[in-house]
Amino acid sequence: MKQAEPLPLFKAWVPEWAIRAVLFWALLPPFLLLGLYAGSGAEVAAYYGVEPADVQFSILLFYAGLVAFLPFDPHLGSYLRLRNYLLVSVVLLAGLVGLAGWVRDFRLLLVLRFLQGTVACTIVTPLLTLIFSRLHTTRARAMGYAVFYGGLLASAPLGTMLSWTVLDRYPVPALFHAFLLLAVPGALLLLLILNGVRTRRRLPLTQLEWPSWVLLATMLLGMAYLASYGQLRYWLESPEAWLALGLSVVGGGAFGWRQWHLKRPYIHLGVFRYRTFCVGLVLFMAFYFFRGTTNISASYFTGVLHVNAHQMVELQAATLVGIVLGVSVVVRFVLLGTPLRRLLVVGFALLLAHHVWMYLLFGPAQGLAVFRLPLLLQGVAVGFVLVPLALFTMGGLPPQLASAGTFAAVAFRNLGFVGSLAVTSVLQPYWRTAQLDRFRADLLPGTSLVAARMQVLQHTLQGRGLDVETGQRGAASLLSRTLETQTLLRYCLNYFGLVSLGITALLVVLLVLPPLHWQAVTFRQRPL
């Protein structure tokens, strides 16, 4: 029987290399929008007159909108032809981003961020389908995950580079306008080369599972609130935290109960019966907890070394080069049949080397040049971990559960990210208070060390023309600033040390735990 011809998704005159380039260009902006101003939270908070926790909450709202809508998008997208569906999504996202650059009320921005995440999902899902369609069958999964997770990893340093470059000269609205200038041309090119074909079978309206979307979004929003404001509200001492916790528990419980009893569940919970998949989800959460040190190192660069925009862009460029290098190398090893467990061990070992290296380099007067290689190593490490980890997690699932597994993996990635922020918000004030108490106990006013330091600072300021009283106040201010710098430095050292111990323990588990060895899949043993 003659096989059906594949759908002509793209115009016949477009070369293959151009199709792949346009697909990647169009896929990157939705990822970039997630952490668009994550590296410039202080500037955004100052512009809107809010706290840094509010800025963090707005980032998590985007993530919650994307994750909650991810299983819903294939059903909704079946009602339109692919090009028309993407056209609607691009117009909506451009409008939402434009509004974000126009509004000054931060509460309205929070609503826009959640809607941006929801609409961004309607662009990401069809583009991933198109990317997989351009790859050979035997290479599709490995190369597709490399493109997807490579773009996801690259979006963080790219977003930091963009925000620092723009906000160094312009106000916050210019950042959203710059995003549109980068994103719209790629979207227009994609719409130009696409054919007007339908890629999905239209599903009945009765199969649109709106209640599950509401329950999942409620759970994710409650968790985002706890991670952002829990420490500021003293956790369960405030009614707001109790309400957020209740919404998370009730929403999550109702969502799980509904999935077990639905004939066509929003996310098929049968994926959790597979041991390899569950182990992979745990590794995903651990990996994104370890990735939380990226924000810690950024705090060190800004709070201790006081880098400028040009210097921060250079550091992020080193990380970006490492990500591209790591993803490119590891996908070749996957295609050659290297066991995934071995690649995971190498990746986490490189990540451990990065953390130990950074721990040894942290200091109050360190040169920036010495951090380029450790940041390059970090990029290589995360690229070396994430692609094999995705293949390991999804490799043991049957084809009919692949979509549900992808949705669950993205949701657990969100949990790892939120958990990392929550742990950071707890440990930072705890270690800061402990360090300040230690300094105050050792350096009481009137001791010879403090008196000598104050006298040197006071004489220096008086030598620059200040009177005695002003010199005393200035010396006290400088000493307090030095104390804050040392406290931040000790916090960075403690956190990197803790993560280094965690990665070491994980490496031991990867090396000695038998189930990981039994369940490891390779490219040659099983078609990907």
Secondary structure, DSSP 8 states (H G I E B T S, - for coil): ---------B-TTS-HHHHHHHHHHHHHHHHHHHTTTGGGHHHHHHHHT--HHHHHHHHHHHHHHHHHHTTTHHHHGGGS-HHHHHHHHHHHHHHHHHHHHH---HHHHHHHHHHHHHHHHHHHHHHHHHHHHTS-TTTHHHHHHHHHHHHHHHHHHHHHHHHHHHHTTS-HHHHHHHHHHHHHHHHHHHHHHB-----S----GGG--HHHHHHHHHHHHHHHHHHHHTTTTTGGGSHHHHHHHHHHHHHHHHHHHHHHH-SS-SS-GGGGG-HHHHHHHHHHHHHHHHTTHHHHHHHHHHHTS---HHHHHHHHHHHHHHHHHHHHHHHHHHHTT--HHHHHHHHHHHHHHHHHHHHHH--TT--GGGGHHHHHHHHHHHHHHHHHHHHHHHHTS-GGGHHHHHHHHHHHHHHHHHHHHHHHHHHHHHHHHHHHHHHHHHS-TTSHHHHHHHHHHHHHHHTTT--HHHHHHHHHHHHHHHHHHHHHHHHHHHHHHHHHHHHHHHHHHHHH-HHHHHH---TTTS--
